[in-house]
Amino acid sequence: MKNLEHIQTFIEVASSGSFAAASRRLEVSTSAVSARIQALEKHLGIRLLNRTTRSVGLTDEGRLYFNRCKEVLEQLLDLEDSLIHPQDLTGRIRISVPLDLPMAPLAALLQAFSARYPKLSVEVRSTDETVDFISSQTDVAIRGRAPGSLSLVACKLGDIQLGFFCAANHPARNEAPVNWPHYPIADPLNIRPLLTSDLNWPESQLLTHNLTLAKQLCQQGQNLAILPVGFCAPEVAAGTLQALPDPAGLPRLPLFLVYPAPKHMPNRVRVFIDFFLQHQQTYPLI
């Protein structure tokens, strides 16, 4: 905290161009201001200010440090204010989620967020399209792959476990996987090209990339299916789907929270991201 105090003092001196003006703003003595600046320069090992009897100016290193510190300190003070006065934050947060994302835990998380920040509204857009954050005015997205762009940040939420499933009355439930090639298999996530073993299963007659439709077809006995385990948990518990052994070593698929790099991030978006990451274990999406 001492360093933060010294940085804030440096910003005041650099902004006002005067030790005396900074001391009045900070309500401390001029000697205290001078001591803080000297301590900061000693800590960094560089001279930040050029001092004369009449003026104070920034060195080249000092100007670079000032610009970065001012931005970071403003963000920190904004965050502190939002935590102390959450009811004062206003505006709308736009998030993009996959079509088949489990909505029950997301709804619970958003309800908790709304209770914490009552003047903030959240708009949820469900799409599997690639998100253009600028043109769509999207603030945050949940996606199954990292964006591969330096302008975007991807925070990993966890890994999605996959499994093989069949209808409760499907004959495959009582057969060894070696006999499964008799049955078509739905692969809405296109996992089969990632598998090292070639099990020669025929494709489903009805092809889809929609998880919900693939699950419905599987429940009706149309085919086996490779689906997320959590996505099928309610049907397995209800007895309409049955989990099968995994003979292929299915991979786990990562899930990310994606957002633009936070250089000029609105405070309302910052608190949403912090809240989401802090509470994701309470309201797990996977």
C-alpha positions as CSV (number, residue, x, y, z in Angstrom):
1,M,0.0,0.0,0.0
2,K,3.0,2.3,0.6
3,N,3.9,2.1,-3.1
4,L,0.3,2.9,-4.1
5,E,0.5,6.0,-1.9
6,H,3.8,7.0,-3.5
7,I,2.4,6.5,-7.0
8,Q,-0.7,8.6,-6.2
9,T,1.6,11.3,-4.8
10,F,3.8,11.2,-8.0
11,I,0.6,11.5,-10.2
12,E,-0.5,14.6,-8.2
13,V,3.0,16.2,-8.5
14,A,3.2,15.4,-12.3
15,S,-0.3,16.7,-12.9
16,S,0.1,19.9,-11.0
17,G,3.7,20.5,-11.8
18,S,4.3,21.5,-8.2
19,F,5.2,19.9,-4.9
20,A,3.2,22.5,-3.0
21,A,0.1,22.0,-5.1
22,A,0.3,18.3,-4.6
23,S,0.7,18.7,-0.9
24,R,-2.5,20.8,-0.7
25,R,-4.4,18.2,-2.8
26,L,-3.2,15.3,-0.6
27,E,-3.4,17.3,2.6
28,V,0.1,16.4,3.7
29,S,3.3,18.5,4.1
30,T,5.5,19.4,1.2
31,S,8.4,17.5,2.9
32,A,6.2,14.4,3.0
33,V,5.5,14.7,-0.7
34,S,9.2,15.1,-1.5
35,A,10.0,12.0,0.7
36,R,7.4,9.9,-1.1
37,I,8.8,10.9,-4.5
38,Q,12.4,10.1,-3.5
39,A,11.3,6.7,-2.1
40,L,9.5,5.9,-5.3
41,E,12.5,6.9,-7.4
42,K,14.8,4.8,-5.2
43,H,12.4,1.8,-5.5
44,L,12.4,2.1,-9.3
45,G,16.0,3.0,-9.7
46,I,15.2,5.9,-12.1
47,R,14.7,9.6,-11.9
48,L,11.1,10.5,-12.6
49,L,11.2,14.3,-12.1
50,N,13.5,17.1,-13.0
51,R,13.4,19.7,-10.2
52,T,14.4,23.3,-10.3
53,T,13.7,26.1,-7.7
54,R,10.8,27.3,-9.9
55,S,9.3,24.2,-11.6
56,V,9.0,20.4,-11.7
57,G,9.0,18.5,-15.0
58,L,8.9,14.9,-16.0
59,T,11.8,13.0,-17.4
60,D,11.2,10.8,-20.4
61,E,11.0,7.8,-18.1
62,G,8.8,9.8,-15.7
63,R,6.3,10.6,-18.5
64,L,6.1,7.0,-19.6
65,Y,5.6,5.9,-16.0
66,F,3.0,8.7,-15.4
67,N,0.9,7.7,-18.4
68,R,0.7,4.1,-17.4
69,C,0.2,4.7,-13.7
70,K,-2.5,7.2,-14.2
71,E,-4.5,4.8,-16.3
72,V,-4.1,1.9,-13.8
73,L,-4.9,4.1,-10.8
74,E,-8.1,5.4,-12.4
75,Q,-9.2,1.8,-13.1
76,L,-8.3,0.8,-9.5
77,L,-10.3,3.7,-8.0
78,D,-13.2,3.0,-10.3
79,L,-13.2,-0.6,-9.2
80,E,-13.0,0.4,-5.5
81,D,-15.9,2.8,-5.9
82,S,-18.0,0.1,-7.6
83,L,-17.3,-2.3,-4.7
84,I,-18.2,0.3,-2.1
85,H,-21.2,1.7,-4.0
86,P,-22.4,-1.1,-6.3
87,Q,-25.9,0.3,-6.4
88,D,-24.6,3.4,-8.3
89,L,-23.4,1.5,-11.4
90,T,-25.8,1.8,-14.4
91,G,-25.9,0.7,-18.0
92,R,-26.3,-2.5,-20.0
93,I,-24.0,-5.5,-20.4
94,R,-24.3,-7.5,-23.6
95,I,-23.1,-11.1,-23.5
96,S,-23.1,-13.8,-26.2
97,V,-23.5,-17.4,-25.3
98,P,-23.7,-20.7,-27.4
99,L,-27.1,-21.9,-28.3
100,D,-26.8,-25.0,-26.3
101,L,-25.2,-23.6,-23.2
102,P,-27.0,-24.9,-20.0
103,M,-29.3,-22.0,-19.1
104,A,-30.2,-22.9,-15.5
105,P,-26.8,-22.1,-13.9
106,L,-26.4,-19.1,-16.2
107,A,-29.8,-17.8,-15.1
108,A,-28.9,-18.3,-11.4
109,L,-25.6,-16.5,-11.8
110,L,-27.2,-13.5,-13.6
111,Q,-29.9,-13.3,-10.9
112,A,-27.2,-13.1,-8.3
113,F,-25.4,-10.4,-10.3
114,S,-28.6,-8.4,-10.7
115,A,-29.2,-8.5,-7.0
116,R,-25.7,-7.2,-6.4
117,Y,-25.9,-4.5,-9.1
118,P,-29.6,-3.5,-9.3
119,K,-29.2,-0.7,-11.8
120,L,-27.3,-2.8,-14.4
121,S,-29.2,-4.7,-17.1
122,V,-27.9,-7.7,-18.9
123,E,-28.8,-8.7,-22.5
124,V,-28.1,-12.3,-23.4
125,R,-27.7,-13.2,-27.0
126,S,-27.7,-16.9,-28.0
127,T,-25.7,-17.7,-31.1
128,D,-22.9,-20.0,-32.3
129,E,-21.6,-17.4,-34.8
130,T,-18.2,-15.9,-34.4
131,V,-18.6,-12.7,-32.4
132,D,-17.5,-9.4,-33.8
133,F,-17.3,-7.5,-30.5
134,I,-17.2,-4.0,-32.1
135,S,-20.0,-4.3,-34.7
136,S,-22.3,-6.2,-32.5
137,Q,-21.5,-4.1,-29.4
138,T,-20.9,-7.3,-27.4
139,D,-19.1,-6.9,-24.1
140,V,-18.4,-10.6,-23.1
141,A,-18.8,-13.9,-24.8
142,I,-18.7,-17.6,-23.7
143,R,-17.1,-19.8,-26.3
144,G,-15.7,-23.2,-26.7
145,R,-12.4,-22.1,-28.2
146,A,-9.8,-19.4,-27.5
147,P,-10.1,-16.5,-30.0
148,G,-6.5,-16.5,-31.2
149,S,-6.4,-12.7,-31.3
150,L,-4.1,-10.4,-29.3
151,S,-6.9,-7.9,-28.9
152,L,-9.0,-10.4,-27.0
153,V,-8.6,-12.0,-23.5
154,A,-9.7,-15.6,-23.0
155,C,-10.2,-16.9,-19.4
156,K,-10.6,-20.6,-19.2
157,L,-13.7,-21.7,-17.2
158,G,-12.9,-25.4,-17.3
159,D,-13.1,-28.4,-19.5
160,I,-16.3,-30.1,-20.9
161,Q,-16.4,-33.8,-20.4
162,L,-17.8,-35.8,-23.3
163,G,-19.5,-39.2,-23.4
164,F,-21.3,-41.7,-25.6
165,F,-25.0,-42.0,-25.1
166,C,-27.9,-44.0,-26.3
167,A,-31.7,-44.2,-25.7
168,A,-32.7,-46.2,-22.6
169,N,-34.1,-49.0,-24.7
170,H,-31.4,-49.0,-27.4
171,P,-29.7,-52.4,-27.9
172,A,-26.3,-50.8,-27.6
173,R,-26.8,-50.5,-23.9
174,N,-26.2,-54.2,-23.5
175,E,-23.5,-54.6,-26.1
176,A,-19.7,-54.2,-26.1
177,P,-18.4,-51.2,-28.0
178,V,-16.9,-53.6,-30.5
179,N,-20.4,-54.1,-31.8
180,W,-21.4,-50.5,-32.0
181,P,-20.3,-50.1,-35.7
182,H,-23.8,-51.5,-36.5
183,Y,-25.3,-48.2,-35.3
184,P,-25.1,-44.7,-36.7
185,I,-23.6,-42.1,-34.4
186,A,-24.4,-38.4,-34.1
187,D,-21.4,-36.2,-33.7
188,P,-22.7,-32.5,-33.5
189,L,-19.3,-31.2,-32.1
190,N,-17.3,-32.9,-34.9
191,I,-15.2,-34.9,-32.4
192,R,-14.5,-38.0,-34.5
193,P,-11.6,-36.4,-36.5
194,L,-9.9,-35.8,-33.2
195,L,-9.9,-39.4,-32.2
196,T,-6.8,-41.5,-32.6
197,S,-8.7,-44.8,-33.0
198,D,-10.8,-45.5,-36.1
199,L,-13.9,-47.3,-35.0
200,N,-15.6,-47.1,-38.4
201,W,-19.0,-46.0,-37.1
202,P,-21.5,-44.9,-39.7
203,E,-22.7,-41.3,-39.6
204,S,-26.2,-40.6,-38.5
205,Q,-28.7,-40.2,-41.4
206,L,-29.8,-36.9,-39.9
207,L,-26.8,-34.6,-39.5
208,T,-26.8,-31.6,-37.2
209,H,-24.5,-29.4,-35.2
210,N,-27.2,-28.6,-32.8
211,L,-26.7,-30.4,-29.5
212,T,-30.3,-30.2,-28.4
213,L,-31.5,-31.8,-31.7
214,A,-28.8,-34.5,-31.5
215,K,-29.9,-35.3,-28.0
216,Q,-33.5,-35.6,-29.0
217,L,-32.7,-37.9,-31.9
218,C,-30.6,-40.0,-29.5
219,Q,-33.5,-40.2,-27.0
220,Q,-35.8,-41.4,-29.8
221,G,-33.4,-44.2,-30.6
222,Q,-32.3,-42.8,-34.0
223,N,-28.6,-43.2,-33.2
224,L,-25.9,-43.1,-30.6
225,A,-24.5,-39.7,-29.8
226,I,-21.3,-38.0,-28.6
227,L,-22.5,-35.3,-26.3
228,P,-21.3,-33.3,-23.2
229,V,-21.9,-35.3,-20.0
230,G,-23.3,-32.4,-18.1
231,F,-25.7,-31.5,-21.0
232,C,-27.2,-35.0,-20.8
233,A,-27.2,-35.4,-17.0
234,P,-31.0,-34.6,-16.6
235,E,-32.0,-37.2,-19.2
236,V,-29.7,-39.8,-17.7
237,A,-31.2,-39.1,-14.2
238,A,-34.7,-39.4,-15.7
239,G,-33.8,-42.7,-17.4
240,T,-34.4,-41.5,-21.0
241,L,-30.7,-41.6,-21.9
242,Q,-28.0,-44.1,-20.9
243,A,-24.3,-43.3,-20.7
244,L,-22.1,-45.8,-22.5
245,P,-18.5,-46.8,-22.0
246,D,-15.9,-44.7,-23.8
247,P,-13.9,-46.9,-26.1
248,A,-12.2,-44.1,-28.0
249,G,-10.7,-41.8,-25.3
250,L,-12.9,-38.8,-26.0
251,P,-11.1,-35.5,-25.4
252,R,-12.2,-32.7,-23.1
253,L,-13.3,-29.5,-24.6
254,P,-12.3,-26.2,-23.0
255,L,-14.8,-23.4,-22.3
256,F,-13.7,-19.8,-22.2
257,L,-15.0,-16.4,-21.1
258,V,-13.8,-14.0,-23.9
259,Y,-13.7,-10.2,-23.9
260,P,-11.8,-7.4,-25.4
261,A,-8.4,-6.5,-23.9
262,P,-9.2,-4.3,-20.9
263,K,-7.3,-1.1,-21.8
264,H,-10.5,1.0,-22.0
265,M,-13.0,-1.3,-20.5
266,P,-16.2,0.2,-19.0
267,N,-16.4,-0.3,-15.3
268,R,-19.8,-2.0,-15.6
269,V,-18.2,-4.7,-17.8
270,R,-15.2,-5.1,-15.5
271,V,-17.4,-5.8,-12.5
272,F,-19.4,-8.3,-14.5
273,I,-16.3,-10.2,-15.5
274,D,-14.9,-10.1,-12.0
275,F,-18.3,-11.3,-10.6
276,F,-18.6,-14.1,-13.2
277,L,-15.1,-15.5,-12.6
278,Q,-15.5,-15.2,-8.8
279,H,-18.9,-17.1,-8.8
280,Q,-18.4,-19.6,-11.6
281,Q,-17.8,-22.5,-9.2
282,T,-21.1,-21.7,-7.4
283,Y,-23.0,-21.7,-10.7
284,P,-21.0,-24.1,-12.9
285,L,-21.7,-24.0,-16.6
286,I,-20.0,-27.3,-17.3
